[in-house]
Amino acid sequence: MFNVINAQDIEIFANFFNEFRQLLEVHIQQKRGTPLTVQFGNTDNEGLSPWVDIQGDPFSTNTSFNAPPILINEPVCDTLKLSERELYAFIAHEFGHILDDTPRGNDQLGREINADQTAVELGLTQELISGLQKLVDSELFTAQNQSILSRIQNLNMPDN
């Protein structure tokens, strides 16, 4: 069982949910085995945004919520000129964080790579790679460039 709350009626989330609902339900059943409710919102959502560290990222989540939110930072997405499929890849990545059951630790890169696998499983590998490359090319994320480049390299491996 998979439910979404899209109280702000954000079109990209509605479209993503419509296209990938069935595949996500399979992943949720396999990885969680329990129902999941996810809240979609943007940085204007006063009820969620103080609890989700979105800063300059295009998307973010907070997995400590019972109904984890996935927030979009629309100005950053617009600046990066992300395509609809690249937006889907980033949303899938955030679902990957929600579904990741590995213990939290200091290995942030490992957690990012694990989350990337949800985009891969949804057939959005190339879109995630091109979206990540736009992050690097934008020079907005220079402190994270090495990590992002490592993720791109991992996504380009033959087993992905």
Steps between C-alpha positions, in 0.01 A plus 500: 500500500635836398333834561606852420400833640545772238315776683661772290399316182851518352476374143843330476421285804155407368652403164779299667252318721272420205786359293689307769237404758492130412879462491534689828239281666707192408817659643323610816362149552843344442700746710257594776218252496280760667281778359663832426358849479717772349429874509593710198563870537717794409703749698184709550341224709531652846400179672785300350779730387640580848546126556669419171852626431463600136746793482620518139410144402238440230320244721523381858330268749490432873460131576422554868137588418233228511386636163836619362488815289674545169543869429589668173703819489342636184735799456805270503333256259418790268857633520638156411249467213418144603283307255186324621681164491796642695253630760352148516849357555561735792160418651582129465832564673314656796274194513823301517591681821156422645530131407867461604522294815878506541613642833581867500863579546771718364489349150288767331631404155393139558152616599477717187609208279244273669227759439605531135406134450129580518538725194693219330227248585238734352696526173622855563877440505591726209268773624661487846846518343408801287331673795802440721728632225288817492565537874875481439490729196296763686784560747232547769615186682879519482540362854310188389651464152733212586215307660270571204771394253548176697127435474509560124795263468311237699189543284714451188623160623384208283281348775279814510 
